[in-house]
Amino acid sequence: MKLSQRAKAVEPFYAMSFGAQAAALEAQGHDVVKLSIGEPSFGAPEAVRAAMREAMDGRPHPYTVAMGRPDLREAIAGFYADRHGVQLDPARIAITAGASAALMLVLAATTDPGDEVVMADPSYPCNRQMVAAFGGRVAAVPTTAQTRYQLDVAGVEKAWSTRTSAVMIATPSNPTGTSIPFAELVAVSELARDRGAWRIVDEIYLNLADPAPDGTPARTILGADPHAVVINSFSKYFGMTGWRLGWCVLPPGLAQAVERMEMNYYICASAPAQEAALACFAPEVIAECDDRRLELLARREIVLDGLTRIGLPVPVPPDGAFYVYFDVTGTGLDSWEFCRRALQEAHVALTPGRDFGAGTADTHVRLSYAPSRAELTEGIERLGAFVAGLDRP
């Protein structure tokens, strides 16, 4: 019996690998501060948990339609109208088993063997693996602190080829926590649209992003490019990571293709999770989630101030996703060795840059500030002692 070439080629997600090592240390009785996984400490809002308890009262939960409950799709469309001033036909919204399933379906529907998908380096590693799974190739664009580790028109132009089928942008981004300036996002989108390529925009952290100076929420690409493909999730803003519920907004022609694939790939997303998720859009739950965003701002300041104090520079402060991407060059260690030793010696779990691309693989480390203030404070103190004890070059 043999494994497929796809199975052999897929790389591990090192954030999960370090999480497993942290769990092994905890099993041995060590107290580990886990700053490696992007999982908000809040969990789902209480009203959503209550709705799930009610949904699980013994009633049957048959399959929903493949694209998801119509009332949930309508609620999501209403959220876009209220929050972003964008009117959406609910028929363009597909409910999926997390944002990962949304991205998988979109790539399955848009990527043929040999196609190229342009994305930033660094970027979320699973996106690259999914492109490869459908026979595509990632055209990785090296980015720098000057571009906020985001794509720009010049980088996309340079990476473009006759095989380019899509441009994928995450804003705010994992691992850097940074957003692409909206004008640049629109310019990249227009370039791709004019050349007949899909625009796939990962907005799973959008509702955690810093508002504009006038207080208005961060803007969705759908306001400027209504036929962009947008990926989103209940995991981050609503704190529902383990519920595995996401959605995507699709142009009409793509919506029909994705619906057929949902039918065949996994029938539908979890029926009880969909039912409970309706509670997410009650005004009091939205207010609670907005308060959580403010709490994450306070946690961000703890981390940024702490990393500066202990000599671990953050080239670009985040403005959205709950990550900082700091530079370990000055420690004399590469990022893998820094993370390995930080875990073993200081019992702090982090994620090395190797996960996210070639350009910063050895120089940068991702830290998640989704854990509690107490955990962040303790983690920074431990890292400070660890760094102070290193033999600097």
C-alpha positions as CSV (number, residue, x, y, z in Angstrom):
1,M,0.0,0.0,0.0
2,K,1.2,3.5,-0.7
3,L,0.6,7.1,0.4
4,S,-0.3,9.7,-2.2
5,Q,2.2,12.2,-3.3
6,R,-0.1,14.8,-1.8
7,A,0.2,13.2,1.6
8,K,3.9,12.9,1.4
9,A,4.4,16.5,0.3
10,V,2.3,18.2,3.0
11,E,4.4,19.9,5.7
12,P,3.6,19.9,9.4
13,F,2.0,23.0,11.0
14,Y,4.8,23.8,13.5
15,A,2.5,25.9,15.7
16,M,0.6,22.7,16.4
17,S,3.8,20.8,16.8
18,F,5.1,23.1,19.5
19,G,1.6,22.9,21.1
20,A,2.0,19.2,21.3
21,Q,5.5,19.6,22.9
22,A,4.0,22.0,25.4
23,A,1.2,19.5,26.3
24,A,3.9,16.8,26.9
25,L,5.7,19.1,29.3
26,E,2.5,19.8,31.1
27,A,1.9,16.1,31.4
28,Q,5.2,15.9,33.2
29,G,4.0,18.5,35.7
30,H,5.5,21.7,34.2
31,D,3.6,25.0,34.0
32,V,3.8,26.1,30.4
33,V,2.7,29.5,29.2
34,K,1.2,28.8,25.7
35,L,1.6,31.8,23.4
36,S,1.8,29.7,20.3
37,I,-1.8,29.2,19.3
38,G,-4.3,31.9,18.1
39,E,-7.1,30.9,20.3
40,P,-9.0,33.7,22.3
41,S,-9.2,32.9,26.0
42,F,-12.8,34.2,26.2
43,G,-14.5,31.2,24.5
44,A,-17.9,31.7,22.9
45,P,-20.2,34.4,24.4
46,E,-22.5,33.0,27.1
47,A,-25.6,33.6,25.0
48,V,-24.2,31.4,22.3
49,R,-23.3,28.7,24.7
50,A,-26.8,28.9,26.2
51,A,-28.2,28.6,22.7
52,M,-26.1,25.5,22.1
53,R,-27.3,23.9,25.4
54,E,-30.9,24.6,24.2
55,A,-30.2,23.1,20.8
56,M,-28.9,20.0,22.4
57,D,-32.0,19.3,24.3
58,G,-32.6,16.0,22.6
59,R,-34.2,17.3,19.4
60,P,-33.1,15.7,16.1
61,H,-30.6,17.6,14.1
62,P,-31.0,16.6,10.4
63,Y,-28.7,17.9,7.7
64,T,-29.2,21.5,6.7
65,V,-29.0,22.5,3.1
66,A,-25.4,22.4,1.9
67,M,-24.9,26.1,1.9
68,G,-26.2,26.4,5.4
69,R,-29.3,27.5,7.2
70,P,-31.1,30.3,5.4
71,D,-31.7,32.2,8.6
72,L,-28.0,32.1,9.5
73,R,-27.0,33.3,6.1
74,E,-29.5,36.1,6.4
75,A,-28.1,37.1,9.8
76,I,-24.6,37.2,8.3
77,A,-25.8,39.4,5.5
78,G,-27.5,41.7,8.1
79,F,-24.2,41.9,10.0
80,Y,-22.4,43.1,6.8
81,A,-25.1,45.7,6.3
82,D,-25.0,47.0,9.9
83,R,-21.3,46.8,10.5
84,H,-19.9,47.6,7.0
85,G,-22.6,49.2,5.1
86,V,-22.5,46.4,2.4
87,Q,-25.6,44.9,1.0
88,L,-25.3,41.1,0.3
89,D,-27.7,38.6,-1.2
90,P,-27.7,35.7,1.4
91,A,-27.6,33.3,-1.5
92,R,-24.0,34.3,-2.0
93,I,-23.0,33.2,1.5
94,A,-21.9,29.6,2.2
95,I,-21.7,28.3,5.8
96,T,-18.7,26.1,6.1
97,A,-16.9,23.9,8.7
98,G,-14.6,26.7,9.7
99,A,-12.7,29.2,7.6
100,S,-10.4,26.3,6.5
101,A,-13.2,24.5,4.8
102,A,-14.3,27.7,3.2
103,L,-10.8,28.2,1.7
104,M,-10.6,24.6,0.7
105,L,-13.9,24.8,-1.2
106,V,-12.9,28.1,-2.9
107,L,-9.5,26.7,-4.0
108,A,-11.1,23.5,-5.2
109,A,-13.5,25.5,-7.3
110,T,-10.9,27.9,-8.7
111,T,-7.5,26.1,-9.0
112,D,-6.4,23.7,-11.7
113,P,-3.1,21.9,-11.8
114,G,-0.4,24.3,-12.9
115,D,-2.3,27.4,-11.8
116,E,-0.5,30.0,-9.7
117,V,-1.8,31.8,-6.6
118,V,0.0,34.9,-5.6
119,M,0.3,35.5,-1.8
120,A,2.6,37.2,0.6
121,D,5.6,35.7,2.3
122,P,5.1,35.4,5.3
123,S,1.6,34.0,5.3
124,Y,-0.6,31.4,7.0
125,P,1.0,28.0,6.1
126,C,-2.2,26.0,5.6
127,N,-3.1,28.3,2.7
128,R,0.0,27.2,0.8
129,Q,-0.7,23.5,1.6
130,M,-4.3,23.8,0.2
131,V,-3.1,25.4,-3.0
132,A,-0.7,22.6,-3.5
133,A,-3.3,20.0,-2.7
134,F,-5.3,21.0,-5.8
135,G,-2.2,21.0,-8.0
136,G,-1.6,24.7,-7.8
137,R,1.6,26.6,-7.1
138,V,2.1,29.4,-4.7
139,A,3.9,32.4,-6.1
140,A,5.2,33.8,-2.9
141,V,6.0,37.5,-2.8
142,P,8.8,38.4,-0.3
143,T,7.5,41.3,1.9
144,T,9.2,43.6,4.3
145,A,8.5,45.8,7.3
146,Q,8.2,48.7,4.8
147,T,5.1,47.0,3.2
148,R,3.8,45.9,6.6
149,Y,4.6,42.3,5.5
150,Q,1.7,42.7,3.1
151,L,1.4,42.5,-0.7
152,D,1.5,45.6,-2.7
153,V,0.9,46.3,-6.4
154,A,4.6,46.3,-7.3
155,G,5.1,42.8,-5.7
156,V,2.0,41.4,-7.3
157,E,3.1,42.7,-10.7
158,K,6.5,41.1,-10.3
159,A,5.0,37.7,-9.4
160,W,2.4,37.7,-12.1
161,S,2.6,35.1,-14.9
162,T,0.4,33.7,-17.6
163,R,-0.5,31.0,-15.1
164,T,-1.8,33.3,-12.3
165,S,-5.3,32.4,-11.4
166,A,-5.8,34.2,-8.1
167,V,-4.3,36.6,-5.6
168,M,-4.9,35.7,-2.0
169,I,-4.6,38.4,0.8
170,A,-5.1,38.0,4.5
171,T,-5.9,41.3,6.2
172,P,-5.3,41.5,9.1
173,S,-2.6,38.8,8.7
174,N,-1.5,35.8,10.5
175,P,1.4,35.7,11.5
176,T,2.1,39.5,11.6
177,G,-1.1,40.9,12.9
178,T,-0.9,43.7,10.3
179,S,-3.4,45.0,7.8
180,I,-2.8,46.1,4.2
181,P,-3.7,49.8,3.7
182,F,-7.2,49.8,2.2
183,A,-6.2,51.8,-0.8
184,E,-3.4,49.3,-1.6
185,L,-5.9,46.4,-1.1
186,V,-8.2,48.0,-3.6
187,A,-5.4,48.6,-6.1
188,V,-4.2,45.0,-5.9
189,S,-7.8,43.8,-6.3
190,E,-8.3,46.0,-9.4
191,L,-5.1,44.7,-10.9
192,A,-6.2,41.1,-10.4
193,R,-9.8,41.8,-11.6
194,D,-8.6,43.5,-14.8
195,R,-6.4,40.5,-15.6
196,G,-9.2,38.0,-15.0
197,A,-7.9,36.5,-11.8
198,W,-9.9,35.7,-8.6
199,R,-9.4,37.9,-5.6
200,I,-9.5,35.8,-2.4
201,V,-9.4,37.9,0.7
202,D,-9.2,36.3,4.2
203,E,-11.0,38.6,6.6
204,I,-11.3,36.3,9.6
205,Y,-9.7,38.9,11.9
206,L,-11.3,42.0,10.2
207,N,-13.8,42.6,13.0
208,L,-10.9,42.7,15.5
209,A,-9.0,45.2,13.5
210,D,-8.3,48.8,14.7
211,P,-11.0,51.2,13.5
212,A,-10.3,54.1,11.3
213,P,-9.2,57.4,12.9
214,D,-12.9,58.6,12.7
215,G,-14.0,55.5,14.6
216,T,-15.6,53.6,11.7
217,P,-14.9,49.9,11.6
218,A,-12.2,48.4,9.4
219,R,-13.5,48.1,5.9
220,T,-14.2,44.9,4.0
221,I,-13.0,44.5,0.4
222,L,-16.6,43.9,-0.6
223,G,-17.4,47.6,-0.3
224,A,-14.9,48.2,-3.2
225,D,-14.9,44.9,-5.0
226,P,-18.3,43.3,-4.6
227,H,-17.2,40.2,-6.6
228,A,-14.2,39.4,-4.5
229,V,-14.2,36.1,-2.6
230,V,-14.2,36.7,1.1
231,I,-13.4,34.2,3.8
232,N,-14.6,34.6,7.4
233,S,-15.2,32.7,10.5
234,F,-16.9,32.5,13.9
235,S,-13.6,31.5,15.5
236,K,-11.8,34.8,16.2
237,Y,-14.2,37.7,16.7
238,F,-16.9,35.4,18.3
239,G,-14.3,33.2,20.1
240,M,-15.8,30.0,18.7
241,T,-12.6,28.2,17.6
242,G,-13.6,24.6,18.4
243,W,-17.1,25.0,17.0
244,R,-15.6,24.8,13.5
245,L,-18.0,27.2,11.8
246,G,-17.1,29.7,9.1
247,W,-18.5,31.3,6.0
248,C,-17.5,32.7,2.6
249,V,-19.0,35.3,0.4
250,L,-19.0,34.3,-3.2
251,P,-19.7,35.8,-6.6
252,P,-22.9,34.3,-8.1
253,G,-21.2,31.9,-10.6
254,L,-18.8,30.6,-8.0
255,A,-21.6,30.1,-5.4
256,Q,-23.2,27.4,-7.5
257,A,-19.9,25.6,-7.9
258,V,-19.1,25.8,-4.2
259,E,-22.6,24.5,-3.4
260,R,-22.1,21.4,-5.5
261,M,-18.7,20.8,-3.8
262,E,-20.2,21.2,-0.3
263,M,-22.8,18.6,-1.1
264,N,-20.1,16.1,-2.1
265,Y,-17.3,17.0,0.3
266,Y,-19.1,17.1,3.6
267,I,-22.8,17.5,3.1
268,C,-23.1,20.6,5.4
269,A,-21.6,22.3,8.5
270,S,-22.7,21.2,11.9
271,A,-26.4,21.7,12.3
272,P,-26.4,22.4,16.1
273,A,-23.5,24.8,15.7
274,Q,-25.4,26.7,13.0
275,E,-28.5,26.9,15.2
276,A,-26.5,28.2,18.2
277,A,-24.6,30.7,16.0
278,L,-27.8,32.6,15.3
279,A,-27.4,34.1,18.8
280,C,-24.1,35.7,17.7
281,F,-25.9,38.5,16.0
282,A,-28.0,39.7,18.9
283,P,-27.1,43.3,19.7
284,E,-25.9,42.4,23.2
285,V,-23.6,39.7,21.8
286,I,-22.1,42.1,19.3
287,A,-21.5,44.6,22.1
288,E,-19.8,41.9,24.1
289,C,-17.5,40.9,21.2
290,D,-16.6,44.6,20.7
291,D,-15.7,44.9,24.3
292,R,-13.4,41.9,23.8
293,R,-11.6,43.7,21.0
294,L,-10.8,46.5,23.5
295,E,-9.5,43.9,25.9
296,L,-7.2,42.5,23.2
297,L,-5.9,46.0,22.7
298,A,-4.9,46.1,26.4
299,R,-3.2,42.7,26.0
300,R,-1.4,44.0,22.9
301,E,0.1,46.8,24.9
302,I,1.3,44.4,27.5
303,V,3.1,42.4,24.9
304,L,4.6,45.3,22.9
305,D,5.8,47.1,26.0
306,G,7.2,43.8,27.4
307,L,9.0,42.8,24.2
308,T,10.6,46.2,23.9
309,R,11.8,46.1,27.5
310,I,13.5,42.7,27.1
311,G,15.1,43.5,23.8
312,L,13.0,41.6,21.3
313,P,12.0,44.2,18.6
314,V,8.7,44.1,16.8
315,P,9.4,45.6,13.3
316,V,5.7,46.4,12.6
317,P,3.3,46.7,15.5
318,P,0.0,44.8,14.7
319,D,-3.2,46.6,14.1
320,G,-5.7,43.7,13.9
321,A,-5.0,40.0,14.4
322,F,-3.8,39.1,17.9
323,Y,-0.2,38.3,16.9
324,V,3.1,40.0,17.1
325,Y,5.9,39.0,14.8
326,F,9.2,39.8,16.6
327,D,12.8,39.6,15.4
328,V,15.2,37.3,17.2
329,T,18.3,38.1,15.2
330,G,19.9,40.0,18.1
331,T,19.8,36.9,20.3
332,G,22.3,34.9,18.2
333,L,19.7,32.1,17.7
334,D,17.6,31.3,14.7
335,S,13.9,31.3,15.2
336,W,13.6,27.5,15.5
337,E,16.3,27.3,18.2
338,F,14.9,30.2,20.0
339,C,11.5,28.6,20.2
340,R,12.9,25.2,21.1
341,R,15.0,26.6,23.9
342,A,12.3,29.0,25.1
343,L,9.9,26.0,25.5
344,Q,12.4,23.7,27.1
345,E,14.2,26.2,29.4
346,A,11.5,28.9,30.1
347,H,8.4,26.8,29.4
348,V,7.0,29.4,27.0
349,A,5.5,28.0,23.8
350,L,5.9,30.2,20.7
351,T,5.9,29.6,16.9
352,P,9.0,29.8,14.7
353,G,8.9,31.7,11.5
354,R,9.5,28.5,9.6
355,D,5.8,28.0,9.5
356,F,5.1,31.1,7.6
357,G,7.5,31.4,4.7
358,A,11.1,31.5,3.5
359,G,11.9,35.2,4.0
360,T,11.5,35.3,7.8
361,A,11.9,31.6,8.5
362,D,15.1,32.0,10.6
363,T,14.7,35.5,11.9
364,H,11.2,36.0,13.3
365,V,8.9,34.4,15.8
366,R,5.1,34.7,16.2
367,L,3.6,35.3,19.6
368,S,-0.2,35.2,20.2
369,Y,-1.6,37.7,22.6
370,A,-5.0,35.9,22.7
371,P,-4.2,34.4,26.2
372,S,-5.1,36.2,29.4
373,R,-3.3,39.2,30.7
374,A,-1.8,37.1,33.5
375,E,-0.5,34.5,31.1
376,L,1.0,37.2,28.9
377,T,2.7,39.0,31.8
378,E,4.1,35.7,33.1
379,G,5.3,34.7,29.6
380,I,7.1,38.0,29.0
381,E,8.8,37.7,32.4
382,R,10.0,34.2,31.6
383,L,11.2,35.3,28.1
384,G,13.0,38.2,29.6
385,A,15.0,35.9,32.0
386,F,15.6,33.5,29.1
387,V,16.9,36.2,26.8
388,A,19.0,37.8,29.5
389,G,20.8,34.4,30.1
390,L,21.8,33.9,26.4
391,D,25.3,34.4,25.3
392,R,24.9,37.2,22.8
393,P,27.1,37.4,19.7
